[in-house]
C-alpha cells in the first residue's frame, strides 16, 4: 500500500498534476510558490496573515524584488491562490512549510510557528501526502518535533504519509541567483520520502543534492550560514583591531582580495542581519549542548557580531566629542534600516540595535530608507518608537549633527550626503570624504 501511494504521488509530481501547498508566504514561501507555478503546478498558498492573503489576491506583492506581473499571471491562470483557511490543507498533495524559526528572548530556538503549522496540518492530513519542512532549524527538528505532531492525526509517517526536510537557500535581492537556479538539498525520514522530495524539487530547480537523512539536511543549512557568521565575525573583529592601530580594514581587504587563491572576501559592517545568519549559530549551539560542551568557536562568533552595534555607537560618540558635541541630545540620521543593501527586508537588521542604543544614550534619532517607509515593530526591539522615513534633503542633512550609514542602498544620493552632512559615520566602507569617519 505504501508503494502504491508513493508511485501515485511520484506520477502526479512528474506529470505536474500534483497540487502543491506552500505554508508561509514570506520571503521564502512566495518565491517558491511562483517557481512551482512557473513550472506548471497548481499552488495553494496558506498564511495566517490575512493582509498578505488579501494583497496576493489583488495581485500585489509585498516583497519588493518579486515580479508582480508573474504573480498576476499565476492568479489569472488559476495556478496560484492563497487562503487563511487551514481546513483546506487536505487539498494539496504536497505541503511545504516555510515559516519563521526565530530565537526566544534567551537566545534559544523558538519553534512556535513550526509546531503551530504542524498542528494545523495534522487536523487536515490525509493518506498519501508529502510534507516538507524548509524552515531553518537544528538537526533533529523534523523527526523529533514535527513528526510526532503530524502523527497525532492518527496517521503514521512511512505508512500513511511522507516527510522530508529541504532547507531554503533564498538570498533576497540577489540578481544572479533565484529559487530555480540554486541547487536544493533534500533529506527524508525514509527512502520513499527522500525520493519523493527529490522528484518534487527536480521539477523546479537546477539540481537536487540528496543526503542521508533529515538531520544531515538540517545540519547542511546551519553549516552554510555558520560559515558566513564566523567569517563576518572575523572581519568585524579585525576591523576593531585595525581601527585601534590606525589601519583601514577596507583597504586591507581590497589588497588581500587580489590574491587569486586561499582568500575569500567577507566585508565588515555594523553587525549581522537577515533571518538566518544571526539565528543559526545559536540553534546549533543550543542543540550541541545535548551532546557535550557548546561549540566555542561558533559562540564566540556570535558574541563578536553582537558587539558591533556598541562599537558603532562608541565610534559615533567619539567623533561627535572630537567636534565638541555630546551624543546625548545629538540629532542623528540613520541611513538604511534593511539588513543588507537594495532589499526591503528589515529582519534582524543591526539598525534596530543601533537605534535602540542611541535612544538609550539620549540621542534624537530619525532615519531614511528608500525601501522601508515605516519602521516595523520588531520582536527583539518591540519598545522602539515607530519612526517614518524622512525625505533625504540638503536641509535635513545639514540639520543633523551626524549621519550614520548602516545600509548602503544604491538608491541613496551619497553625493548629497557628503556635500551637506557635517559628519558621516560609515559602517560599510562605502564613502570617502573629509567629513567621513569609518566605524
N, C-alpha and C positions, 0 to 999 in steps of 0.2 A: 504493500500500500504506500509506504514512504517513497519507494522508487517511482510509482505511478504519479504521485503528487509532484515529485521533483521533475520528472520528464515533462509533465504537463506545463509546469511553470517555465522550464527551460525553453520549451517550444514557444510559449507566449512571449517570452523575452526576445528570443531570436527573431520572431516574426513581428516584433514591436507591437504586439496586440495587448500585452500586459499593461495594466493601469498602475502607474507609479504614484504613490503618495509621499509628499515631502512635508515633514512636520517641523515647523520653524522656518519662517520666510524672511530671514535676515540676510546678512552678507554672504552666508554660505548657501542657505536653502533656496533663495530666489534665483541666483545664477545657476544653481544645479537644476532647478525646475525648468528654466529656459533651455538648458543644454539638452535635457530629455525631450522637451517639446520640439526642439530643433531637429532631433533625430527621429521624430515621428511618433513618439509615445504620447498617450493622453495622461495628463498630470492633474492630480487633486492636491492642491496646496492647503495646508492647515496651519493656523496660528491662533493663539489665544488673544492676540491684539486685534480687536475689531477694526481699529483705524487702518491698520495695514491691509486687512482683507478688503475693506471698502475702497481704499485707494487703488489696489490692484484691480478690483472690479471695474474701476473707471479707466483703467489703462495707464495709471500714474505710478511711476517708480519712485520710491523714497530712497533709493540708492543711486547716487549721482552718476556713477560711471556706467550704469546699465542702460541699454538702448530701449527707450520706451516704444519705439517702432516695433521691435521684436516682441515686446510684451503684448502690444495690441494685436499683432499678427497671431500670436498664440491664443489670445482670447477670441478673436474673430473666427479662427478655425476650430474652435472648441477643443483645442489640445491642452488648454490650461484653464483651470478655475480654482478659486480659493474659498475657504469656508472656516468658520469658527465652530462648526458643529462636530464634536468628537464622535457622535454616533455614526458618522459616515466613514470612520476609519476601517470599517469592514469591507468597504467597496474596493480599495486598491488591492492589487496582487502583491505589491511590494510597498513596504513602509520604511522610509529613510528618516532617521531622527537627526535634526540639525539644530539643536537648542543650546543655549549658553551653559557653560560649566565654569562659573566664576570661583573666586575664593571667598570664604567666610571672613568675618572680622578678625579671627585669629590665624588667618592665612592657611586654613585647612580646606580641602576640597568641598565645594558646595554642589551636590548633585541633585538639588531640589527639582530643577527643570527636567532632568533626565528621568528621574523617578516618577514625577507627575505625568510626564508624557507616556512613560511605560504603563502607568495605571490606566490612562485613557485608552491606550491600545488594547490592554488586557480585557477591557469591557466590551470591545468590538472584535477581538481577534477571532479568526476563523481558520480552519484547516487549510494548509497549502500556501499560506502567506510567508513571505520572506521579510524579516525585519533586519535593518542595517542601522547600526549606530555610527554616526560620523563625528559627534562631538568629541573634542579633545579631552582625554581623561587618563587616569593612571592604569597601569596593567592590572587586569582582573575585573574591571568595571563591568564589562559586557556579561561575563559569566557569573560574577558574584553578586552584582546589584540588579542588572536589568533582567537577566533570565528568570530569577525567582518571581519577579513582579509579573512577567508575561505568563509564567506557568500558574500563577494564581487564578488564571482563567479556567483552569482545569485541563488545558491542552498541554502537551509535552513537547519540549524542544527536541528535534531529531526524530520525532514520531509524527507530530501533527503540524508543526511549523518549523521554519528555518531561521537561524540567527547568525549574523556576521558583524564584523567591525571593519570600517574603511575610513581612515582619518581624512578629514577635509584638509586641503592644501591651498586654499584660496589666498591670494595676495591682492587685496583690493586696490584698484587703480593701476596695476601693473600692465603696461601696454603690450608686453611681449608674451605673457602667459595668462591664459584664462582657464576656466574649468576644463574645457575639452582638450587643451594642449598640455596639461600637467598629468604625468603618469599617476595611476591610482594604486595604492597599497590595499590589499584585501586579505582578511583572515576570517575563517569561520570557526564556529564551535565544533563543527564536524566537517567531514569531506563534502557531503551534499550541500551544506550551507556555503562552504567556500566556493564550490563550483558554481553555484547559482549567483553568488555575489560577483565572482569574476566575470561570468557571462553578462550580467547586468551592466557593469561598468565598461566592458568591452564594446558596448553599443555606442558609447558617447565620448570616451577618452582615447588619447593616442595610444596608450598601452596600460596594461594592468600588471602589478607585481604581486604575485600570490605568496604569502608567507605561511608559516606552520600553523598558526592559530591566532585567536583574537588578541591574546596577551602580547604576542610579537608585533602585531599591527599597532596596538596601543603604544607599545614601547618605541616603535619607529617614529611616531609623531612627536613624542616627548623628546627623543634624541635629536631630531631635526631642530627643534626650537631651543633646546638647551644648548646645543652647539652655538646658535646665534647669541643666546643670552650671555654665555660665558665670554664670547669674543667681544660683545658690546661692553661687558663689564671690564674686560682687559683694556680696551682703548679708552674707556672712561677713566679708569684708574691712571693710565699713562697720561691722560690729559691733565689730571690734577697734579701728578708728579712733575711733568714737564713745565706746567704753569709756574710752579714754585721755583723752577730752575731758569725761568725766562725763555723757554723754548716753545715755539708754536707747534702744537701737535699736528695741525693740518698740513703744515709744510713737511713735517717728518713723514706723514702718511703719503703725501704726494711723492716724496723721494723713494720711500720704501716700495711703493706700488710699481716702480719701474723695474723691479726685479722680476724676471719672467717665470720664476719658479719659487716654490717654498714660501710664498707670502700671499695671503688672501686679505683684501682690504675690508675692514669694518670701520665705520665712522662714529666718533663720539657724539654726544648730544646732551640734552637736559635730563635724561633718564631713559626709560623704556616705555613702550606703549603698544596698543593693539590688544586683541583678546588673548593671544597665545603667549607671546614672549614673557610678559610679566606674571603669567599664571603657571605655565607648565613646569618650571623648575620646582615650584612648591608642591605641585601634585606628585612629582616623583619623590621629593624629599619626604613627604608625609607617608607615602606607601613604603618607601625603603626602610623606614624605622620599624616596620613589622618584621623585617628580616635581619636587622642588625643596626649598626651605627648609621646615622644620617650621612649622606654624601657631602663631605665638607666642601669640596670644590664647587659644587652646584649651589650650596647655601651661601658661600662667600660671594659668588657672582650676584646672587640676589641682594645681598647686603650692600654691595658696591653700587649697583644700579639704583637702589632705593635712596642712596646717599646723595645722588646727583642733584635733586631739587634743592637740597640745603646748600650744596656747593654753588649753584647758580645764584641763589639769594645772597649768599655771602659776597660773591663777586660784584653783584649789583650794589650792595650796601657799601662795599669798599670804593667802588667807582664814584658813587654819589659823595661819599665822605671826602674823596680827593678833590671834589668840586665844591666843598663847603656846604653840602646838603646832607640831611639825615634821611634815612629810609622812612622813619615814622612821619607821616603826613605828606610824603612824596607822591606825586601823581605819576603812575606807571601805566604805560600802554603795552599790553601783551599782544604780540603779533603771532597769531596761529593757535587754535585750540585743538586741531586734529592731531592724532598721534604720529602722522607722517605726512609729507607733502602731497598736495594735489588730490586728497580724498576728503570726503565729508564725514570722516569716521572719528569720533572722539573717544572711543572705548579705551579706558585705562591710560589716557593721554597724560604725560607728565605735566602738561599745562595746568591741570587742576590742582596737583600737589603744589606747584609753584605759586599759583594764585592763593591757595589756602595759607601758605607760609607768609606771603606778602601781606595779606589781610591781618594775619595774626601779629605781624610786626608793626601794624599801624599804617601801612601804605594804602593809598586810594587807587583802586585798580579798575581799568577799563580794558577792552580788547577789540581787536579787529581780526576777523577771519572771513574771507570772501565766500567760503563754502559752508559756514555754520553761523547763520544769522542770530540764533538764540542759543545761549549756553544751556545744554540739557542738564537735568538733575541726574547725578551720578550716584551709584550705590555707595562708593567709598567716600565721596565728598558731598553727601546729601544736604549738609547745612550751608553750602555756599550760596550766596545770593544769585538769583537768576539774571545774569547780565545779557545785554544785547550787543551785537557787533556794531561798533561805531564806524561811520564812513571815514575812510582814510583821506584826510585833507591836510594841506600845509598848516592850517590853523590848529587842527587837533595835535599834530606832531609838535609844533612849536610850544603848545601849551602844556606839554608833558615834561616832567623832569627827566624821564628816561623811557626809551622804547626797548622792550625785552623780546628779542626774536626767539620764539620757541619752535615754530614750524615754518619752514621756508617755502610756502606755496609759490608757484610760478606766476600766479595771477596778481601778486602784490607789486606795486610800483616802488622798487627799492631805491631808485634814483630820488624819488620824492622823500623817502625816509631819510636817506643820507643827507639831503640838502636842508631839511627843516628840523630834524630831531636834534636836540642839544647833546644827547648821549644815547648810543645804541649798544645794548649788551647782546652779543651774538653767540648763541649756544650751538650754532650749526656750522660755523666757519664759512659762512656764505658771503660776508660783506667785507669790504676794505674801506678805510677812511680814518681821518684824524679823530672823529667822534665815536669810533667803534672800539669797544673793549670785548675781547673774546672770553667766553666763560665755558 
